[in-house]
Each structure stands twice: as structure tokens, then as C-alpha cells.
Amino acid sequence: MTTVYDFEAHDIAGKPIRLADARGRVLLIVNTASACGFTPQFEGLEKLWKSYGEKGLTVIGFPSNQFGQQDPGNNDEIASFCQLNYGVSFPMMAKVEVNGAGAHPLWKWLTSEKKGILGTQGIKWNFTKFLVGRDGEVIARYAPTDKPESLVKDIEAALAA
């Protein structure tokens, strides 16, 4: 059986990261973009990270340029933007594709584990979020319109499990 812990990715600085190193933590995995109407959600994601990080939550951002070309910068530019504009201190990964043949294996798995509205598998837009339990299984998928603060009850339940 596959869990989130079977995947690896590169952080925004290019260092390989094994998600197995987060074993036992609750993960909130989000595809992000720097020039999207939902970009202000970085602030809410950072608040979740600061509020619940010590309790076992890790927020992980994956920039993607697949939706309206809204994250065209390189990884250094994206990291600088997130830090300067939103004080992002949660882990940001290297830019990836989240849909299609070139989608990162983690995103292929996430979208197969929890389908979207009407059973769609693909990511529809920036700031789609996946909540993963301490066991490495996907608990829930949230739409880009779901603000980070609206996830608090689910996050608290996952942390308590």
C-alpha cells in the first residue's frame, strides 16, 4: 500500500527531501502560485504552520506554473517572493507540474487518492489543498476557494487522531 511517505521531492533550494522524514506528522500539501487571486492564502497557510507546527502539522507548498502561467519565476524568485510578501517559513518545494504526463508522482498519487468535485481527478487551479493524516493517508481534498482558516477543525481532528 502506498502512503505519502513513499515519495520524495526537492525543496525550493534543490535539496532532495524524503516525505518519510515527516512520518507521524499531519501534512497540509498545497499547490501554490505567486500571481494568483488566491495568493493571499499564503498568509493563512503561514498562520496554520505557526499555530499548529509544534503540535504536529507541516504545511508544504509546491509552486506550479500550470494555471494561467501564474508562477513563471524560478525557484529562487518564488522563494524570495513568498518570504518577502508573506513571511513564509513553512517548507516550500521546487516548482512542479501537478497535472498531466509530467505531473510529479506525489501529485499523481494525491489526486488518485482523493478526487475533486464530481469525481474529477485533476487539479483545477492553484491552492488546491490535501490534508494527510499521521498514518500517511489522504484525509481530505480542499478546493482553491477553501481558505486555510476554514480547515482548522479538520486539522485539529487529524492532530488528535
N, C-alpha and C positions, 0 to 999 in steps of 0.2 A: 504494500500500500504506500502511495506517495503522500508526503506531507511537505509543508513549506521548508522543512529542514533539509530536504534533498536538493535544494537549489543553491546556486552561487550567483553572485553578481559583482560588478565592480563599483566601488564608491566613486563619488564625483571627482576624486583625485586620481582615480585609476587603479586603486588597490583592490585586489580580489577579496571579497567578503563571503564567508560561508554563513548562510542563514542558520545553520546548525548551531552557530555560536550564540544565537538568540533563544536556544531551546529553553522552554519553561516560561517565556515571556509572552505577553499578548502583543500582537503586531497589528498596526494600522498601516496598510500599504496603499499608497495613493499615486496615481499618475498626475504629474504636475505640469504647469506651463507658466512662463514668466509674463506673457502678454495676453492673458485671457480675462474675460469678465469675472471668472471665479478665482483669479489670482489672489485677491484679498483673503481667501481661505487659508493662506499660509499663516496668517496671524492666529486664526483659531486652531490650526494644527499645532503651532508652537505652544499655545496655551495648554492644549491637551498633553503635550510632551512634558511641559514644565509641571503640570498638576499631577500627572499620573506616572511619569517616568520612574520615580523612586518606588512606586507601588507595583511596577512590573510591565508598564506599557512602553513599547518602542514604536514611534512613528517613523516610517520610511518613505521618502519621496523619490519617485522615479520620473525625471523630466522626460517628456516626449514631444516631438515636433509634428506629430501625425494629424493634429486637428487644427486646421486653419493656419498652419505654419506659425503657431503662437509661441514657440520656444526655439528660435533659429540659432541662438548663440551656442558657443562651445561650452564645455563643462566648466571651465574657469569663469566665463562670463555669467553662466547660470548661478554658480556658487556665490559669486560676488553680489549679484542682484538679490538673491534670497537673503543673504546676510545683511546687506546694507538697507534694504527696504522693509524687511520683515523680521530681522533678528533671528533668522532660522538657525537653530543649533541642533535640531534633530538630524539623523543621518539622511543625507541626500546621495543618491546613486548616480552613476553615469547615465547620460541620456540613452534611452532605449526606444524601440518600437514596441507597442502594446497590442497591435493588431496585425493580421496578415502573416504571410510566409516568413517574414523577418522578425516576427514578434519574439521577444525574449522568452525562453522556456518557462520562467516563473509566471509570466503573464498568460501564456497559453494554458498553464495549469489553473491559475486563479479563475480565468473566465470559463473553464470547463467545470470547475467545482461549483460555482455559483453563477447562474445565468441572470441576465438582466430582465427588464420588463418584457413581458410576452415571450419569455424563453430565449431571448436573443443572447448570443454568446459574446459577440464583440463588444469592445469598449466604444461607447458612443461619443464621449467627449472628455476633456481634461477634468481632473479632480474626481474621477470615479474612485471609490474607496472600498477596500476589502478589510474586514476585521477577522483576524486569525487568532484562535484560542491557544492556550498554553500547550495543547497537545499537537499543534501544528496543522490543525484542520480549519478550513474556512468556515466561519460562523455566519457572516453576512456580507452582502454587497450593497453599497450605497451609491445613489446617483450623484452626479456633479452638483445638483441643486441642494443636496443634503448638507447642511452646514456642519462643520466639525462639532460645534456645541450641541447639536441635536443627537450626537452619538454617545453622549455621556452615560445614559442608563445602560446601553449595551456594553460599553467599555467596562463600567463598574461591575456588571454581571459577569463578564468574562474574567475580570481580575479576581472575583470572588470564587469562581469555579475551581 
